[in-house]
Amino acid sequence: MFFISHGKIWCSKETPEIAMRLIQADNHSLNKFRVLGSLQNSPEFAEAFRCASKTRMNPEKKCSLW
């Protein structure tokens, strides 16, 4: 439920024009990348959703800050 809630919070769909405006005017990442970027680096996400190794949502090299 944690990962589903996380995705729902940032769920959105922008037209290419709106995305370009957001990129130019907002200093935050687009919502798509907030979800994909954080979850694809989460071993817990890959385990919970049984993502195959070396796929987009379970890459071999993951970014870790701590």
N, CA, C and O atoms as a GROMACS GRO file, in nm:
protein
  264
    1MET      N    1   0.082  -0.119   0.000
    1MET     CA    2   0.000   0.000   0.000
    1MET      C    3   0.087   0.126   0.000
    1MET      O    4   0.049   0.229  -0.057
    2PHE      N    5   0.202   0.119   0.063
    2PHE     CA    6   0.291   0.235   0.067
    2PHE      C    7   0.327   0.281  -0.074
    2PHE      O    8   0.318   0.400  -0.105
    3PHE      N    9   0.369   0.187  -0.159
    3PHE     CA   10   0.412   0.223  -0.293
    3PHE      C   11   0.296   0.271  -0.380
    3PHE      O   12   0.312   0.362  -0.462
    4ILE      N   13   0.180   0.211  -0.363
    4ILE     CA   14   0.063   0.254  -0.438
    4ILE      C   15   0.024   0.396  -0.396
    4ILE      O   16  -0.008   0.479  -0.481
    5SER      N   17   0.026   0.424  -0.267
    5SER     CA   18  -0.004   0.560  -0.219
    5SER      C   19   0.096   0.660  -0.273
    5SER      O   20   0.060   0.770  -0.313
    6HIS      N   21   0.222   0.622  -0.274
    6HIS     CA   22   0.327   0.710  -0.326
    6HIS      C   23   0.300   0.745  -0.472
    6HIS      O   24   0.311   0.861  -0.512
    7GLY      N   25   0.264   0.647  -0.551
    7GLY     CA   26   0.235   0.670  -0.692
    7GLY      C   27   0.112   0.756  -0.712
    7GLY      O   28   0.109   0.842  -0.800
    8LYS      N   29   0.010   0.734  -0.630
    8LYS     CA   30  -0.114   0.811  -0.644
    8LYS      C   31  -0.094   0.959  -0.609
    8LYS      O   32  -0.157   1.045  -0.670
    9ILE      N   33  -0.008   0.987  -0.514
    9ILE     CA   34   0.019   1.126  -0.476
    9ILE      C   35   0.074   1.203  -0.595
    9ILE      O   36   0.035   1.318  -0.618
   10TRP      N   37   0.165   1.142  -0.669
   10TRP     CA   38   0.232   1.211  -0.779
   10TRP      C   39   0.172   1.181  -0.916
   10TRP      O   40   0.227   1.222  -1.018
   11CYS      N   41   0.060   1.112  -0.919
   11CYS     CA   42  -0.002   1.074  -1.046
   11CYS      C   43  -0.051   1.198  -1.121
   11CYS      O   44  -0.127   1.279  -1.067
   12SER      N   45  -0.008   1.211  -1.244
   12SER     CA   46  -0.053   1.322  -1.328
   12SER      C   47  -0.022   1.289  -1.473
   12SER      O   48   0.054   1.196  -1.503
   13LYS      N   49  -0.080   1.364  -1.561
   13LYS     CA   50  -0.051   1.349  -1.703
   13LYS      C   51  -0.055   1.488  -1.764
   13LYS      O   52  -0.154   1.559  -1.755
   14GLU      N   53   0.055   1.526  -1.826
   14GLU     CA   54   0.065   1.658  -1.886
   14GLU      C   55   0.079   1.646  -2.038
   14GLU      O   56   0.136   1.549  -2.088
   15THR      N   57   0.028   1.744  -2.107
   15THR     CA   58   0.055   1.752  -2.250
   15THR      C   59   0.201   1.792  -2.267
   15THR      O   60   0.260   1.846  -2.174
   16PRO      N   61   0.259   1.768  -2.383
   16PRO     CA   62   0.398   1.810  -2.403
   16PRO      C   63   0.418   1.960  -2.381
   16PRO      O   64   0.522   2.003  -2.331
   17GLU      N   65   0.319   2.039  -2.417
   17GLU     CA   66   0.330   2.184  -2.400
   17GLU      C   67   0.334   2.222  -2.252
   17GLU      O   68   0.414   2.306  -2.210
   18ILE      N   69   0.246   2.161  -2.173
   18ILE     CA   70   0.243   2.190  -2.029
   18ILE      C   71   0.372   2.139  -1.964
   18ILE      O   72   0.428   2.206  -1.877
   19ALA      N   73   0.418   2.021  -2.004
   19ALA     CA   74   0.542   1.967  -1.949
   19ALA      C   75   0.658   2.064  -1.975
   19ALA      O   76   0.740   2.087  -1.886
   20MET      N   77   0.663   2.119  -2.095
   20MET     CA   78   0.770   2.214  -2.128
   20MET      C   79   0.761   2.339  -2.041
   20MET      O   80   0.863   2.391  -1.996
   21ARG      N   81   0.640   2.387  -2.018
   21ARG     CA   82   0.623   2.504  -1.930
   21ARG      C   83   0.669   2.472  -1.788
   21ARG      O   84   0.736   2.553  -1.724
   22LEU      N   85   0.632   2.355  -1.740
   22LEU     CA   86   0.673   2.315  -1.605
   22LEU      C   87   0.824   2.304  -1.594
   22LEU      O   88   0.883   2.345  -1.494
   23ILE      N   89   0.886   2.248  -1.695
   23ILE     CA   90   1.032   2.234  -1.695
   23ILE      C   91   1.099   2.371  -1.689
   23ILE      O   92   1.199   2.389  -1.620
   24GLN      N   93   1.043   2.466  -1.761
   24GLN     CA   94   1.102   2.599  -1.767
   24GLN      C   95   1.073   2.683  -1.643
   24GLN      O   96   1.154   2.767  -1.604
   25ALA      N   97   0.957   2.662  -1.580
   25ALA     CA   98   0.914   2.752  -1.472
   25ALA      C   99   0.925   2.693  -1.332
   25ALA      O  100   0.925   2.767  -1.234
   26ASP      N  101   0.934   2.562  -1.321
   26ASP     CA  102   0.933   2.498  -1.190
   26ASP      C  103   1.068   2.434  -1.165
   26ASP      O  104   1.124   2.371  -1.254
   27ASN      N  105   1.121   2.450  -1.046
   27ASN     CA  106   1.252   2.392  -1.018
   27ASN      C  107   1.243   2.246  -0.971
   27ASN      O  108   1.346   2.185  -0.938
   28HIS      N  109   1.124   2.190  -0.967
   28HIS     CA  110   1.106   2.050  -0.928
   28HIS      C  111   1.100   1.960  -1.051
   28HIS      O  112   1.068   2.005  -1.161
   29SER      N  113   1.130   1.833  -1.030
   29SER     CA  114   1.118   1.736  -1.137
   29SER      C  115   0.971   1.717  -1.173
   29SER      O  116   0.882   1.739  -1.091
   30LEU      N  117   0.948   1.675  -1.297
   30LEU     CA  118   0.812   1.637  -1.336
   30LEU      C  119   0.769   1.519  -1.249
   30LEU      O  120   0.851   1.436  -1.210
   31ASN      N  121   0.640   1.511  -1.222
   31ASN     CA  122   0.588   1.405  -1.133
   31ASN      C  123   0.627   1.266  -1.180
   31ASN      O  124   0.657   1.179  -1.097
   32LYS      N  125   0.627   1.244  -1.310
   32LYS     CA  126   0.663   1.112  -1.365
   32LYS      C  127   0.799   1.068  -1.313
   32LYS      O  128   0.818   0.953  -1.274
   33PHE      N  129   0.895   1.160  -1.314
   33PHE     CA  130   1.030   1.126  -1.273
   33PHE      C  131   1.045   1.118  -1.122
   33PHE      O  132   1.133   1.048  -1.072
   34ARG      N  133   0.960   1.188  -1.049
   34ARG     CA  134   0.961   1.176  -0.903
   34ARG      C  135   0.922   1.036  -0.862
   34ARG      O  136   0.976   0.981  -0.766
   35VAL      N  137   0.828   0.977  -0.934
   35VAL     CA  138   0.783   0.841  -0.902
   35VAL      C  139   0.882   0.739  -0.954
   35VAL      O  140   0.935   0.658  -0.878
   36LEU      N  141   0.909   0.743  -1.084
   36LEU     CA  142   0.995   0.642  -1.144
   36LEU      C  143   1.136   0.645  -1.087
   36LEU      O  144   1.194   0.540  -1.058
   37GLY      N  145   1.191   0.763  -1.072
   37GLY     CA  146   1.329   0.774  -1.022
   37GLY      C  147   1.347   0.720  -0.883
   37GLY      O  148   1.444   0.650  -0.854
   38SER      N  149   1.254   0.751  -0.796
   38SER     CA  150   1.269   0.704  -0.658
   38SER      C  151   1.238   0.554  -0.645
   38SER      O  152   1.307   0.483  -0.572
   39LEU      N  153   1.136   0.508  -0.713
   39LEU     CA  154   1.097   0.368  -0.697
   39LEU      C  155   1.190   0.270  -0.768
   39LEU      O  156   1.209   0.158  -0.720
   40GLN      N  157   1.247   0.310  -0.880
   40GLN     CA  158   1.334   0.217  -0.948
   40GLN      C  159   1.466   0.199  -0.873
   40GLN      O  160   1.542   0.106  -0.903
   41ASN      N  161   1.494   0.284  -0.777
   41ASN     CA  162   1.613   0.270  -0.694
   41ASN      C  163   1.582   0.204  -0.560
   41ASN      O  164   1.669   0.197  -0.473
   42SER      N  165   1.462   0.155  -0.544
   42SER     CA  166   1.420   0.095  -0.418
   42SER      C  167   1.418  -0.057  -0.427
   42SER      O  168   1.335  -0.114  -0.497
   43PRO      N  169   1.510  -0.124  -0.357
   43PRO     CA  170   1.507  -0.271  -0.355
   43PRO      C  171   1.375  -0.324  -0.298
   43PRO      O  172   1.327  -0.430  -0.338
   44GLU      N  173   1.317  -0.249  -0.204
   44GLU     CA  174   1.191  -0.291  -0.143
   44GLU      C  175   1.077  -0.289  -0.245
   44GLU      O  176   0.990  -0.377  -0.242
   45PHE      N  177   1.077  -0.191  -0.334
   45PHE     CA  178   0.975  -0.185  -0.439
   45PHE      C  179   0.989  -0.306  -0.532
   45PHE      O  180   0.891  -0.373  -0.564
   46ALA      N  181   1.112  -0.332  -0.576
   46ALA     CA  182   1.137  -0.444  -0.666
   46ALA      C  183   1.094  -0.576  -0.603
   46ALA      O  184   1.039  -0.663  -0.671
   47GLU      N  185   1.118  -0.589  -0.475
   47GLU     CA  186   1.079  -0.712  -0.406
   47GLU      C  187   0.927  -0.721  -0.392
   47GLU      O  188   0.868  -0.827  -0.416
   48ALA      N  189   0.864  -0.611  -0.354
   48ALA     CA  190   0.718  -0.612  -0.332
   48ALA      C  191   0.642  -0.643  -0.460
   48ALA      O  192   0.540  -0.712  -0.457
   49PHE      N  193   0.691  -0.591  -0.574
   49PHE     CA  194   0.621  -0.610  -0.701
   49PHE      C  195   0.686  -0.716  -0.790
   49PHE      O  196   0.649  -0.732  -0.906
   50ARG      N  197   0.783  -0.786  -0.734
   50ARG     CA  198   0.852  -0.895  -0.804
   50ARG      C  199   0.903  -0.852  -0.942
   50ARG      O  200   0.880  -0.921  -1.042
   51CYS      N  201   0.970  -0.738  -0.945
   51CYS     CA  202   1.026  -0.688  -1.071
   51CYS      C  203   1.146  -0.773  -1.110
   51CYS      O  204   1.234  -0.799  -1.028
   52ALA      N  205   1.149  -0.815  -1.233
   52ALA     CA  206   1.262  -0.895  -1.281
   52ALA      C  207   1.389  -0.811  -1.274
   52ALA      O  208   1.386  -0.690  -1.293
   53SER      N  209   1.501  -0.877  -1.246
   53SER     CA  210   1.627  -0.804  -1.236
   53SER      C  211   1.669  -0.751  -1.373
   53SER      O  212   1.635  -0.808  -1.477
   54LYS      N  213   1.743  -0.642  -1.370
   54LYS     CA  214   1.795  -0.575  -1.489
   54LYS      C  215   1.684  -0.522  -1.580
   54LYS      O  216   1.699  -0.518  -1.702
   55THR      N  217   1.570  -0.482  -1.520
   55THR     CA  218   1.462  -0.418  -1.594
   55THR      C  219   1.454  -0.272  -1.551
   55THR      O  220   1.525  -0.229  -1.460
   56ARG      N  221   1.368  -0.196  -1.618
   56ARG     CA  222   1.357  -0.052  -1.589
   56ARG      C  223   1.326  -0.025  -1.442
   56ARG      O  224   1.383   0.068  -1.384
   57MET      N  225   1.240  -0.102  -1.381
   57MET     CA  226   1.202  -0.077  -1.243
   57MET      C  227   1.287  -0.156  -1.142
   57MET      O  228   1.261  -0.151  -1.022
   58ASN      N  229   1.386  -0.227  -1.190
   58ASN     CA  230   1.479  -0.298  -1.102
   58ASN      C  231   1.615  -0.306  -1.169
   58ASN      O  232   1.663  -0.416  -1.201
   59PRO      N  233   1.679  -0.190  -1.191
   59PRO     CA  234   1.809  -0.192  -1.258
   59PRO      C  235   1.917  -0.255  -1.170
   59PRO      O  236   1.906  -0.259  -1.048
   60GLU      N  237   2.019  -0.305  -1.235
   60GLU     CA  238   2.129  -0.368  -1.163
   60GLU      C  239   2.200  -0.267  -1.072
   60GLU      O  240   2.230  -0.296  -0.956
   61LYS      N  241   2.227  -0.148  -1.126
   61LYS     CA  242   2.292  -0.043  -1.047
   61LYS      C  243   2.184   0.053  -0.996
   61LYS      O  244   2.112   0.115  -1.074
   62LYS      N  245   2.176   0.064  -0.865
   62LYS     CA  246   2.078   0.153  -0.803
   62LYS      C  247   2.152   0.268  -0.735
   62LYS      O  248   2.264   0.253  -0.686
   63CYS      N  249   2.087   0.382  -0.733
   63CYS     CA  250   2.142   0.498  -0.664
   63CYS      C  251   2.105   0.489  -0.516
   63CYS      O  252   1.990   0.459  -0.483
   64SER      N  253   2.200   0.514  -0.429
   64SER     CA  254   2.175   0.508  -0.286
   64SER      C  255   2.246   0.626  -0.219
   64SER      O  256   2.364   0.651  -0.244
   65LEU      N  257   2.172   0.698  -0.135
   65LEU     CA  258   2.231   0.812  -0.066
   65LEU      C  259   2.284   0.776   0.072
   65LEU      O  260   2.375   0.841   0.122
   66TRP      N  261   2.229   0.673   0.133
   66TRP     CA  262   2.272   0.635   0.266
   66TRP      C  263   2.324   0.496   0.268
   66TRP      O  264   2.365   0.446   0.373
   0.00000   0.00000   0.00000
